[in-house]
Amino acid sequence: MKTQHTAVHPRKKRITALKAAPYLFIGPAIIYIFCVTLLPVIMALPISFTDWSALSPNKNFVAFDNYVRLFHDKDFWTSCLTMLEFFIYVPLVMLLGLAVAVLLNQKLKGIKIFRVIFYSPVITSTIAAAILFDWFYQPTYGLFNAILKFFGFSGIGWVTDSSTAVLSVILFKLWKDFGATMLIYLAGLQDISPELKEAAAIDGASSWKSFCRITFPLLKPAHTYLLMTKVIGVFMIFQETYMLEGPLHSTRTVVNYIYEKGFQSFQMGYASAMSFVLFVIVMIMTIIQYKVTKMDVL
């Protein structure tokens, strides 16, 4: 008795392949997010209720002792205040990125070269760039003080001075990140119909008025996306403050403090409690921002 084989139509194969294609593209990203973000959060929660030291397999249950200790830890709250100082970076990087994007949106010869130049810091290794800037920031032989002295100004302590250390890290982070912000704004600018600007010009609107009344409001989706990602980025700042560490813990943020407790003092239970509290804070801030800007996101 012959077995009948049902032939699959080539068109159905193509349709099935097209349906599966998006999942193949986002699959690696989902796996990465699960392994690097979700899995550590899931593991950190039960560890936060123990006194695990990471040097011993013993994990004694201590209930909420780590969280009680957290809210009485002055160093933790000091690191929170330091982290708040970095929030000035958010409006600065958005303004700088928008300004550069407007300039690069002009139809000029060689403008693509400048786009590559401004975006190149984004793809540069943060560690390597921070080592270079650490040399630039040296108060005696650094490049930045040499430039200031050339123009008749006195040198600055930069990262070696606790009063300017946070500002120095912010300047480095602006240089490193504004290219990505520029790219988002540039995409938004190129998505705006030129007919709107032409209509405004016919009505007698100046370039500045056209930008304020047409261009800037139409960039609301870009504003929303950048605001949310940059705020979350400030909460997660670590590499910059670790490499450009200021004196007297002047640049120590919450993530730096978590690293110190978890991987230097080996207080993994306490570090997990701080990590989970930070996760909750970031999640609440993200939800608030999404609710406030919901209409823009949608």
Backbone as CSV, one residue per row, in Angstrom:
resi,resn,N_x,N_y,N_z,CA_x,CA_y,CA_z,C_x,C_y,C_z
1,MET,0.860,-1.201,0.000,0.000,0.000,0.000,0.887,1.238,0.000
2,LYS,0.664,2.127,-0.939,1.505,3.316,-1.089,1.095,4.419,-0.116
3,THR,2.133,5.050,0.453,1.885,6.163,1.374,1.757,7.454,0.589
4,GLN,0.727,8.204,0.864,0.513,9.462,0.161,1.192,10.604,0.914
5,HIS,1.979,11.369,0.193,2.671,12.531,0.772,1.990,13.798,0.303
6,THR,1.624,14.620,1.263,0.973,15.889,0.919,2.033,16.931,0.625
7,ALA,2.050,17.417,-0.565,3.056,18.404,-0.965,2.691,19.783,-0.419
8,VAL,3.688,20.456,0.131,3.476,21.803,0.667,3.689,22.808,-0.450
9,HIS,2.733,23.640,-0.631,2.819,24.634,-1.692,3.967,25.610,-1.418
10,PRO,4.770,25.935,-2.449,5.905,26.863,-2.244,5.479,28.196,-1.645
11,ARG,4.282,28.650,-1.981,3.815,29.937,-1.461,3.604,29.856,0.044
12,LYS,3.062,28.697,0.515,2.868,28.524,1.954,4.206,28.481,2.679
13,LYS,5.218,27.881,2.031,6.549,27.853,2.629,7.099,29.250,2.811
14,ARG,6.898,30.082,1.764,7.389,31.469,1.841,6.669,32.244,2.931
15,ILE,5.350,32.024,3.047,4.571,32.723,4.073,5.040,32.305,5.467
16,THR,5.285,31.004,5.649,5.771,30.508,6.934,7.140,31.081,7.266
17,ALA,8.011,31.145,6.250,9.354,31.700,6.452,9.285,33.177,6.815
18,LEU,8.371,33.911,6.168,8.227,35.340,6.458,7.706,35.561,7.877
19,LYS,6.810,34.685,8.328,6.292,34.815,9.685,7.349,34.506,10.728
20,ALA,8.233,33.568,10.398,9.269,33.174,11.351,10.449,34.132,11.365
21,ALA,10.645,34.895,10.289,11.813,35.777,10.159,11.936,36.790,11.298
22,PRO,10.852,37.489,11.677,10.998,38.474,12.778,11.488,37.858,14.074
23,TYR,11.010,36.643,14.377,11.425,35.982,15.614,12.888,35.561,15.564
24,LEU,13.372,35.236,14.362,14.788,34.896,14.214,15.662,36.119,14.441
25,PHE,15.180,37.292,14.017,15.954,38.528,14.184,15.975,38.994,15.637
26,ILE,14.821,38.913,16.305,14.763,39.413,17.683,15.143,38.336,18.701
27,GLY,15.277,37.105,18.242,15.627,36.014,19.149,16.903,36.245,19.937
28,PRO,18.036,36.581,19.281,19.274,36.829,20.032,19.142,37.958,21.052
29,ALA,18.399,39.014,20.688,18.213,40.133,21.618,17.402,39.697,22.838
30,ILE,16.372,38.885,22.607,15.547,38.406,23.723,16.364,37.515,24.650
31,ILE,17.182,36.635,24.066,18.037,35.762,24.874,19.027,36.584,25.687
32,TYR,19.601,37.614,25.049,20.568,38.477,25.747,19.904,39.217,26.906
33,ILE,18.721,39.788,26.656,18.012,40.527,27.701,17.647,39.606,28.861
34,PHE,17.212,38.391,28.523,16.837,37.447,29.583,18.044,37.056,30.431
35,CYS,19.165,36.758,29.775,20.351,36.283,30.500,21.041,37.400,31.277
36,VAL,21.077,38.614,30.707,21.843,39.706,31.304,20.989,40.575,32.228
37,THR,19.685,40.661,31.959,18.824,41.567,32.733,17.835,40.818,33.624
38,LEU,16.975,40.019,33.023,15.901,39.391,33.790,16.416,38.307,34.740
39,LEU,17.307,37.457,34.263,17.805,36.369,35.102,18.540,36.877,36.347
40,PRO,19.432,37.883,36.224,20.064,38.419,37.444,19.063,39.014,38.428
41,VAL,18.017,39.661,37.905,16.996,40.225,38.796,16.274,39.118,39.551
42,ILE,15.923,38.043,38.829,15.239,36.909,39.463,16.129,36.271,40.523
43,MET,17.424,36.155,40.241,18.352,35.536,41.193,18.670,36.455,42.362
44,ALA,18.665,37.784,42.116,19.048,38.735,43.166,18.016,38.807,44.282
45,LEU,16.748,38.623,43.948,15.703,38.771,44.961,15.844,37.760,46.103
46,PRO,15.946,36.456,45.846,16.122,35.537,46.997,17.460,35.712,47.706
47,ILE,18.513,36.091,46.956,19.821,36.300,47.584,19.784,37.489,48.537
48,SER,18.941,38.480,48.224,18.878,39.685,49.060,18.347,39.406,50.465
49,PHE,17.725,38.243,50.662,17.221,37.882,51.992,18.189,36.972,52.747
50,THR,19.435,36.893,52.257,20.446,36.048,52.900,21.677,36.882,53.239
51,ASP,22.609,36.250,53.959,23.872,36.907,54.280,25.021,36.306,53.471
52,TRP,24.716,35.851,52.261,25.715,35.191,51.419,26.895,36.129,51.169
53,SER,28.100,35.620,51.363,29.302,36.441,51.219,30.013,36.212,49.896
54,ALA,29.530,35.300,49.059,30.136,34.934,47.772,31.435,34.157,47.941
55,LEU,31.956,34.089,49.140,33.165,33.303,49.414,32.822,31.971,50.063
56,SER,31.558,31.814,50.408,31.110,30.597,51.080,29.802,30.131,50.452
57,PRO,29.601,28.823,50.324,28.330,28.337,49.761,27.150,28.492,50.716
58,ASN,27.435,28.812,51.968,26.369,28.954,52.962,25.575,30.234,52.747
59,LYS,24.258,30.102,52.742,23.369,31.249,52.584,22.346,31.208,53.719
60,ASN,22.623,31.938,54.771,21.725,31.986,55.920,20.620,33.002,55.686
61,PHE,19.395,32.587,55.928,18.246,33.467,55.749,18.220,34.522,56.853
62,VAL,18.193,35.809,56.445,18.208,36.910,57.420,16.979,37.802,57.284
63,ALA,15.997,37.336,56.527,14.743,38.083,56.329,15.036,39.469,55.730
64,PHE,14.530,40.531,56.399,14.657,41.880,55.843,15.833,42.658,56.452
65,ASP,16.792,41.962,57.040,17.919,42.652,57.686,18.712,43.503,56.705
66,ASN,18.921,42.995,55.487,19.689,43.747,54.502,18.977,45.034,54.098
67,TYR,17.647,44.981,54.012,16.880,46.159,53.625,16.830,47.177,54.766
68,VAL,16.745,46.697,56.001,16.801,47.601,57.152,18.160,48.279,57.219
69,ARG,19.200,47.500,57.003,20.556,48.059,56.996,20.715,49.073,55.868
70,LEU,20.091,48.789,54.742,20.196,49.677,53.580,19.668,51.069,53.891
71,PHE,18.517,51.136,54.535,17.900,52.439,54.810,18.588,53.185,55.954
72,HIS,19.544,52.561,56.617,20.337,53.235,57.645,21.787,53.433,57.208
73,ASP,22.071,53.111,55.955,23.438,53.203,55.430,23.657,54.604,54.852
74,LYS,24.468,55.422,55.507,24.728,56.788,55.039,25.460,56.799,53.704
75,ASP,26.358,55.821,53.498,27.094,55.762,52.239,26.156,55.497,51.067
76,PHE,25.123,54.700,51.290,24.155,54.436,50.229,23.420,55.708,49.831
77,TRP,22.960,56.468,50.818,22.220,57.694,50.519,23.134,58.763,49.933
78,THR,24.409,58.763,50.342,25.361,59.694,49.729,25.566,59.360,48.261
79,SER,25.653,58.075,47.946,25.797,57.667,46.544,24.547,58.008,45.738
80,CYS,23.370,57.973,46.384,22.133,58.388,45.709,22.174,59.877,45.369
81,LEU,22.644,60.698,46.309,22.758,62.134,46.063,23.760,62.426,44.948
82,THR,24.859,61.671,44.935,25.839,61.838,43.865,25.232,61.489,42.521
83,MET,24.436,60.439,42.509,23.773,60.035,41.265,22.824,61.119,40.766
84,LEU,22.155,61.798,41.685,21.244,62.876,41.293,21.989,64.008,40.590
85,GLU,23.248,64.243,40.960,24.032,65.295,40.316,24.243,65.005,38.834
86,PHE,24.243,63.739,38.468,24.485,63.375,37.074,23.261,63.605,36.189
87,PHE,22.109,63.925,36.784,20.914,64.118,35.967,20.977,65.396,35.135
88,ILE,21.900,66.302,35.446,22.089,67.477,34.594,22.566,67.060,33.214
89,TYR,23.144,65.858,33.146,23.614,65.328,31.858,22.469,65.138,30.870
90,VAL,21.268,64.795,31.359,20.144,64.458,30.469,19.739,65.638,29.592
91,PRO,19.391,66.828,30.146,19.038,67.946,29.251,20.217,68.426,28.415
92,LEU,21.436,68.324,28.964,22.599,68.784,28.205,22.833,67.931,26.963
93,VAL,22.767,66.602,27.116,23.028,65.735,25.967,21.904,65.833,24.937
94,MET,20.678,66.084,25.391,19.571,66.234,24.451,19.680,67.543,23.680
95,LEU,20.043,68.626,24.375,20.214,69.914,23.687,21.385,69.865,22.704
96,LEU,22.502,69.264,23.136,23.666,69.172,22.263,23.378,68.295,21.051
97,GLY,22.729,67.159,21.284,22.393,66.267,20.180,21.439,66.908,19.192
98,LEU,20.457,67.658,19.705,19.500,68.337,18.824,20.183,69.424,18.010
99,ALA,21.054,70.212,18.653,21.752,71.285,17.952,22.626,70.739,16.825
100,VAL,23.372,69.691,17.109,24.242,69.102,16.091,23.408,68.460,14.978
101,ALA,22.288,67.833,15.344,21.422,67.205,14.345,20.851,68.241,13.383
102,VAL,20.452,69.400,13.911,19.930,70.471,13.058,21.017,70.948,12.087
103,LEU,22.240,71.075,12.576,23.342,71.509,11.713,23.652,70.474,10.637
104,LEU,23.632,69.205,11.019,23.967,68.142,10.070,22.822,67.801,9.135
105,ASN,21.653,68.367,9.372,20.507,68.118,8.497,20.498,69.038,7.285
106,GLN,21.474,69.931,7.224,21.564,70.848,6.095,22.142,70.134,4.879
107,LYS,21.728,70.543,3.715,22.208,69.937,2.469,23.493,70.625,2.026
108,LEU,24.596,70.224,2.649,25.903,70.794,2.341,26.848,69.686,1.893
109,LYS,27.858,70.054,1.120,28.839,69.082,0.651,29.714,68.614,1.812
110,GLY,29.979,67.322,1.839,30.844,66.762,2.873,30.193,66.609,4.218
111,ILE,28.863,66.788,4.292,28.186,66.721,5.580,28.210,65.308,6.152
112,LYS,28.291,64.291,5.271,28.323,62.900,5.739,29.592,62.611,6.528
113,ILE,30.673,63.290,6.167,31.939,63.090,6.894,31.791,63.555,8.338
114,PHE,31.130,64.691,8.530,30.931,65.212,9.880,29.988,64.301,10.678
115,ARG,29.026,63.683,10.013,28.138,62.750,10.702,28.932,61.570,11.255
116,VAL,29.855,61.069,10.458,30.702,59.957,10.896,31.603,60.394,12.054
117,ILE,32.166,61.604,11.954,33.071,62.110,12.993,32.333,62.264,14.318
118,PHE,31.141,62.839,14.271,30.386,63.067,15.506,29.853,61.770,16.107
119,TYR,29.608,60.761,15.261,29.076,59.504,15.778,30.179,58.552,16.247
120,SER,31.405,58.763,15.819,32.502,57.837,16.130,32.736,57.628,17.631
121,PRO,32.566,58.644,18.517,32.749,58.358,19.953,31.794,57.308,20.508
122,VAL,30.606,57.169,19.892,29.618,56.211,20.386,30.140,54.782,20.262
123,ILE,30.835,54.489,19.164,31.322,53.132,18.929,32.725,52.927,19.496
124,THR,33.258,53.952,20.145,34.567,53.826,20.795,34.409,53.155,22.147
125,SER,35.348,52.313,22.511,35.304,51.634,23.804,35.306,52.655,24.944
126,THR,34.356,52.508,25.855,34.261,53.428,26.994,35.517,53.358,27.856
127,ILE,36.036,52.161,28.067,37.220,51.993,28.899,38.424,52.676,28.267
128,ALA,38.632,52.441,26.969,39.772,53.043,26.278,39.656,54.569,26.240
129,ALA,38.441,55.074,25.953,38.238,56.518,25.911,38.425,57.142,27.293
130,ALA,37.977,56.463,28.350,38.128,56.983,29.709,39.602,57.050,30.108
131,ILE,40.393,56.073,29.698,41.836,56.106,29.978,42.475,57.313,29.290
132,LEU,42.059,57.583,28.059,42.581,58.741,27.331,42.174,60.041,28.012
133,PHE,40.908,60.145,28.419,40.437,61.357,29.081,41.075,61.531,30.453
134,ASP,41.395,60.427,31.112,42.077,60.525,32.392,43.432,61.213,32.224
135,TRP,44.079,60.952,31.112,45.333,61.651,30.810,45.071,63.114,30.462
136,PHE,44.000,63.364,29.694,43.639,64.750,29.359,43.340,65.562,30.611
137,TYR,42.762,64.910,31.627,42.338,65.591,32.842,43.461,65.786,33.864
138,GLN,44.637,65.258,33.613,45.723,65.398,34.580,46.012,66.881,34.841
139,PRO,46.065,67.311,36.117,46.202,68.748,36.426,47.563,69.335,36.057
140,THR,48.609,68.522,35.996,49.952,69.069,35.738,50.339,69.005,34.268
141,TYR,50.124,67.855,33.624,50.566,67.705,32.247,49.418,67.342,31.298
142,GLY,48.188,67.484,31.741,47.034,67.128,30.915,46.786,68.110,29.781
143,LEU,46.152,67.624,28.735,45.893,68.440,27.545,44.939,69.588,27.842
144,PHE,43.884,69.334,28.613,42.874,70.361,28.850,43.441,71.545,29.638
145,ASN,44.231,71.276,30.649,44.852,72.374,31.393,45.887,73.104,30.555
146,ALA,46.551,72.386,29.667,47.512,73.032,28.763,46.799,74.024,27.852
147,ILE,45.605,73.646,27.388,44.813,74.552,26.533,44.354,75.763,27.340
148,LEU,43.888,75.523,28.581,43.447,76.639,29.426,44.596,77.608,29.709
149,LYS,45.769,77.069,30.002,46.921,77.921,30.300,47.394,78.672,29.065
150,PHE,47.218,78.072,27.895,47.595,78.740,26.650,46.771,80.007,26.439
151,PHE,45.499,79.964,26.849,44.616,81.123,26.716,44.625,82.010,27.965
152,GLY,45.533,81.752,28.889,45.705,82.622,30.040,44.874,82.273,31.259
153,PHE,44.219,81.120,31.258,43.407,80.714,32.410,44.227,79.785,33.307
154,SER,43.843,79.711,34.562,44.512,78.802,35.495,43.974,77.392,35.303
155,GLY,44.767,76.410,35.667,44.373,75.020,35.495,43.275,74.605,36.464
156,ILE,42.618,73.488,36.147,41.527,72.945,36.961,41.939,71.556,37.441
157,GLY,41.452,71.180,38.604,41.781,69.870,39.147,41.101,68.720,38.429
158,TRP,39.988,68.992,37.709,39.224,67.985,36.990,38.869,66.820,37.902
159,VAL,39.208,65.575,37.535,38.797,64.419,38.343,39.597,64.283,39.635
160,THR,40.705,64.997,39.761,41.497,64.926,41.001,40.960,65.849,42.076
161,ASP,39.972,66.677,41.742,39.355,67.605,42.686,37.909,67.179,42.904
162,SER,37.531,66.976,44.149,36.175,66.495,44.447,35.093,67.483,44.014
163,SER,35.445,68.768,43.910,34.445,69.773,43.526,34.173,69.788,42.024
164,THR,35.086,69.254,41.230,34.912,69.242,39.771,34.875,67.835,39.190
165,ALA,34.960,66.819,40.022,35.033,65.437,39.526,33.756,65.035,38.791
166,VAL,32.595,65.350,39.375,31.332,64.987,38.733,31.184,65.707,37.400
167,LEU,31.530,66.982,37.358,31.463,67.748,36.113,32.379,67.132,35.053
168,SER,33.549,66.669,35.462,34.492,66.065,34.518,33.910,64.795,33.909
169,VAL,33.263,63.988,34.740,32.644,62.756,34.235,31.483,63.093,33.296
170,ILE,30.709,64.121,33.635,29.592,64.530,32.780,30.097,64.991,31.417
171,LEU,31.179,65.765,31.396,31.750,66.218,30.121,32.204,65.045,29.272
172,PHE,32.828,64.062,29.918,33.253,62.874,29.186,32.049,62.126,28.632
173,LYS,31.011,61.976,29.445,29.812,61.248,29.019,29.086,61.999,27.904
174,LEU,29.098,63.321,27.940,28.511,64.106,26.851,29.239,63.835,25.541
175,TRP,30.574,63.866,25.594,31.374,63.587,24.393,31.102,62.184,23.877
176,LYS,30.925,61.249,24.789,30.768,59.843,24.409,29.388,59.552,23.844
177,ASP,28.339,60.223,24.339,26.969,59.816,24.043,26.207,60.726,23.095
178,PHE,26.675,61.961,22.892,25.817,62.887,22.150,25.642,62.458,20.694
179,GLY,26.570,61.657,20.157,26.447,61.184,18.782,25.225,60.308,18.583
180,ALA,24.923,59.445,19.567,23.727,58.604,19.478,22.464,59.453,19.564
181,THR,22.478,60.453,20.440,21.344,61.376,20.541,21.147,62.137,19.242
182,MET,22.254,62.574,18.667,22.213,63.273,17.381,21.567,62.416,16.311
183,LEU,21.904,61.129,16.281,21.383,60.228,15.254,19.877,60.066,15.370
184,ILE,19.358,59.964,16.606,17.911,59.839,16.811,17.204,61.108,16.347
185,TYR,17.741,62.261,16.724,17.131,63.521,16.299,17.238,63.712,14.788
186,LEU,18.339,63.285,14.213,18.524,63.425,12.764,17.494,62.599,12.012
187,ALA,17.222,61.394,12.506,16.183,60.566,11.891,14.815,61.231,12.008
188,GLY,14.552,61.849,13.167,13.292,62.554,13.344,13.168,63.770,12.438
189,LEU,14.245,64.501,12.272,14.231,65.684,11.403,13.985,65.310,9.945
190,GLN,14.597,64.227,9.513,14.435,63.812,8.121,13.062,63.206,7.860
191,ASP,12.342,62.878,8.913,10.999,62.327,8.770,9.938,63.420,8.669
192,ILE,10.330,64.665,8.968,9.390,65.792,8.889,9.255,66.236,7.433
193,SER,8.042,66.380,6.989,7.784,66.771,5.604,8.279,68.194,5.352
194,PRO,9.081,68.398,4.300,9.563,69.754,3.992,8.440,70.701,3.576
195,GLU,7.312,70.143,3.194,6.187,70.988,2.778,5.677,71.842,3.939
196,LEU,5.789,71.318,5.146,5.341,72.094,6.312,6.206,73.337,6.500
197,LYS,7.508,73.178,6.340,8.414,74.318,6.465,8.199,75.313,5.324
198,GLU,7.940,74.795,4.134,7.696,75.678,2.991,6.421,76.491,3.206
199,ALA,5.398,75.853,3.767,4.144,76.564,4.036,4.352,77.647,5.088
200,ALA,5.183,77.334,6.118,5.474,78.325,7.152,6.263,79.494,6.577
201,ALA,7.189,79.214,5.671,7.980,80.285,5.057,7.104,81.182,4.192
202,ILE,6.149,80.582,3.498,5.227,81.376,2.672,4.379,82.299,3.546
203,ASP,4.031,81.798,4.749,3.241,82.618,5.678,4.074,83.673,6.387
204,GLY,5.385,83.703,6.104,6.251,84.732,6.673,6.924,84.357,7.970
205,ALA,6.899,83.089,8.334,7.530,82.664,9.573,9.045,82.612,9.403
206,SER,9.768,83.093,10.397,11.228,83.050,10.366,11.704,81.616,10.618
207,SER,12.995,81.375,10.407,13.554,80.034,10.620,13.407,79.606,12.078
208,TRP,13.661,80.543,12.994,13.553,80.226,14.415,12.105,79.932,14.798
209,LYS,11.164,80.731,14.285,9.757,80.522,14.594,9.272,79.207,13.995
210,SER,9.748,78.876,12.811,9.382,77.616,12.170,9.908,76.427,12.971
211,PHE,11.109,76.591,13.528,11.682,75.514,14.339,10.882,75.324,15.625
212,CYS,10.518,76.431,16.274,9.799,76.353,17.550,8.374,75.863,17.388
213,ARG,7.711,76.271,16.310,6.300,75.959,16.143,6.062,74.661,15.360
214,ILE,7.006,74.234,14.541,6.783,73.058,13.686,7.766,71.935,14.009
215,THR,9.064,72.235,13.862,10.077,71.186,13.981,10.130,70.592,15.384
216,PHE,10.269,71.450,16.384,10.426,70.957,17.752,9.218,70.156,18.231
217,PRO,7.981,70.616,18.019,6.824,69.794,18.448,6.738,68.452,17.724
218,LEU,7.114,68.404,16.447,7.037,67.156,15.690,8.121,66.160,16.094
219,LEU,9.081,66.609,16.888,10.133,65.725,17.387,9.781,65.115,18.743
220,LYS,8.505,65.219,19.145,8.098,64.715,20.451,8.385,63.222,20.646
221,PRO,8.161,62.365,19.649,8.523,60.945,19.850,10.005,60.762,20.153
222,ALA,10.862,61.535,19.489,12.302,61.456,19.753,12.619,61.984,21.147
223,HIS,11.973,63.094,21.539,12.166,63.630,22.893,11.807,62.580,23.945
224,THR,10.670,61.931,23.727,10.177,60.952,24.697,11.135,59.771,24.830
225,TYR,11.533,59.232,23.689,12.436,58.073,23.701,13.766,58.417,24.356
226,LEU,14.334,59.548,23.994,15.635,59.936,24.537,15.547,60.253,26.025
227,LEU,14.476,60.906,26.436,14.323,61.231,27.850,14.277,59.961,28.702
228,MET,13.514,58.982,28.243,13.383,57.740,29.012,14.708,56.983,29.061
229,THR,15.369,56.839,27.911,16.607,56.061,27.867,17.748,56.760,28.598
230,LYS,17.814,58.083,28.507,18.905,58.804,29.170,18.734,58.814,30.694
231,VAL,17.492,58.926,31.157,17.249,58.882,32.603,17.636,57.510,33.147
232,ILE,17.226,56.450,32.445,17.620,55.103,32.865,19.136,54.957,32.816
233,GLY,19.766,55.560,31.806,21.221,55.495,31.688,21.937,56.138,32.860
234,VAL,21.369,57.212,33.407,21.978,57.858,34.584,21.906,56.926,35.790
235,PHE,20.785,56.249,35.955,20.670,55.287,37.059,21.698,54.164,36.925
236,MET,22.016,53.796,35.675,22.901,52.658,35.426,24.367,53.059,35.230
237,ILE,24.703,54.317,35.375,26.060,54.771,35.094,27.069,54.042,35.989
238,PHE,28.101,53.494,35.361,29.109,52.761,36.129,30.508,52.891,35.520
239,GLN,30.651,52.532,34.243,31.976,52.501,33.634,32.684,53.841,33.719
240,GLU,31.946,54.917,33.441,32.547,56.249,33.446,33.031,56.636,34.839
241,THR,32.189,56.387,35.843,32.554,56.765,37.211,33.585,55.811,37.809
242,TYR,33.648,54.603,37.282,34.648,53.652,37.766,36.031,54.003,37.223
243,MET,36.086,54.358,35.949,37.374,54.679,35.326,37.857,56.080,35.698
244,LEU,36.936,57.024,35.822,37.291,58.405,36.181,36.853,58.662,37.623
245,GLU,37.392,57.903,38.528,36.985,57.981,39.935,37.562,59.221,40.603
246,GLY,36.697,59.982,41.237,37.135,61.179,41.944,37.563,60.874,43.367
247,PRO,38.230,61.805,44.016,38.685,61.586,45.403,37.522,61.621,46.385
248,LEU,37.705,60.956,47.518,36.721,60.951,48.609,35.350,60.454,48.141
249,HIS,35.337,59.515,47.216,34.102,58.933,46.679,33.183,59.995,46.074
250,SER,33.771,61.033,45.512,32.958,62.138,44.984,32.189,61.759,43.729
251,THR,32.579,60.677,43.045,31.858,60.242,41.847,31.202,58.874,42.046
252,ARG,31.118,58.413,43.273,30.548,57.090,43.528,29.028,57.133,43.456
253,THR,28.471,56.418,42.514,27.027,56.316,42.364,26.540,55.029,43.025
254,VAL,25.239,54.767,42.930,24.660,53.579,43.554,25.248,52.305,42.954
255,VAL,25.408,52.281,41.630,25.952,51.090,40.986,27.398,50.858,41.420
256,ASN,28.165,51.931,41.561,29.532,51.790,42.068,29.541,51.211,43.478
257,TYR,28.602,51.674,44.294,28.526,51.193,45.677,28.109,49.719,45.714
258,ILE,27.197,49.343,44.827,26.803,47.937,44.729,27.999,47.083,44.333
259,TYR,28.787,47.566,43.394,29.977,46.831,42.958,30.967,46.677,44.117
260,GLU,31.157,47.747,44.886,32.088,47.684,46.015,31.652,46.642,47.045
261,LYS,30.366,46.662,47.375,29.883,45.737,48.393,29.845,44.299,47.881
262,GLY,29.496,44.129,46.614,29.339,42.781,46.095,30.633,42.113,45.676
263,PHE,31.525,42.863,45.012,32.704,42.254,44.405,34.028,42.669,45.047
264,GLN,33.976,43.578,46.003,35.179,43.938,46.741,35.079,43.530,48.209
265,SER,33.920,43.793,48.817,33.703,43.373,50.198,33.037,41.996,50.281
266,PHE,32.588,41.477,49.133,31.959,40.150,49.040,30.717,40.026,49.920
267,GLN,29.990,41.120,50.070,28.715,41.098,50.785,27.597,40.974,49.743
268,MET,27.499,39.815,49.139,26.611,39.625,48.000,25.147,39.764,48.380
269,GLY,24.779,39.348,49.571,23.396,39.491,50.005,22.991,40.952,50.115
270,TYR,23.862,41.761,50.715,23.575,43.187,50.868,23.581,43.884,49.509
271,ALA,24.525,43.521,48.639,24.584,44.106,47.301,23.340,43.747,46.490
272,SER,22.834,42.530,46.658,21.618,42.121,45.957,20.416,42.928,46.422
273,ALA,20.369,43.227,47.718,19.269,44.055,48.237,19.306,45.449,47.618
274,MET,20.497,46.032,47.524,20.625,47.346,46.886,20.251,47.275,45.409
275,SER,20.663,46.208,44.744,20.361,46.049,43.324,18.864,45.976,43.087
276,PHE,18.170,45.252,43.952,16.728,45.116,43.774,16.012,46.430,44.059
277,VAL,16.473,47.161,45.060,15.883,48.473,45.346,16.095,49.419,44.157
278,LEU,17.292,49.395,43.584,17.571,50.230,42.412,16.703,49.808,41.236
279,PHE,16.508,48.515,41.058,15.647,48.016,39.983,14.223,48.535,40.142
280,VAL,13.709,48.514,41.352,12.351,48.999,41.610,12.256,50.501,41.328
281,ILE,13.275,51.256,41.738,13.279,52.701,41.497,13.273,53.000,40.007
282,VAL,14.114,52.307,39.253,14.181,52.512,37.801,12.855,52.138,37.147
283,MET,12.260,51.040,37.592,10.982,50.602,37.018,9.887,51.637,37.290
284,ILE,9.848,52.173,38.511,8.843,53.189,38.848,9.042,54.445,38.015
285,MET,10.301,54.884,37.898,10.593,56.072,37.092,10.210,55.864,35.634
286,THR,10.458,54.683,35.104,10.114,54.388,33.710,8.604,54.405,33.511
287,ILE,7.868,53.815,34.451,6.412,53.800,34.346,5.846,55.211,34.417
288,ILE,6.402,56.032,35.316,5.932,57.420,35.440,6.187,58.188,34.149
289,GLN,7.395,58.043,33.606,7.706,58.737,32.356,6.808,58.262,31.222
290,TYR,6.540,56.962,31.175,5.682,56.437,30.117,4.254,56.963,30.256
291,LYS,3.757,57.031,31.496,2.402,57.530,31.713,2.287,59.007,31.346
292,VAL,3.332,59.766,31.713,3.303,61.218,31.421,3.344,61.469,29.922
293,THR,4.128,60.665,29.204,4.332,60.884,27.764,3.634,59.832,26.939
294,LYS,2.575,59.242,27.475,1.911,58.105,26.803,1.395,58.482,25.429
295,MET,0.818,59.640,25.316,0.256,60.060,24.034,1.347,60.208,22.986
296,ASP,2.539,60.686,23.422,3.637,60.858,22.485,4.185,59.506,22.038
297,VAL,4.261,58.548,22.996,4.797,57.235,22.639,3.882,56.532,21.654
298,LEU,2.592,56.599,21.922,1.640,55.948,21.041,1.469,56.714,19.737
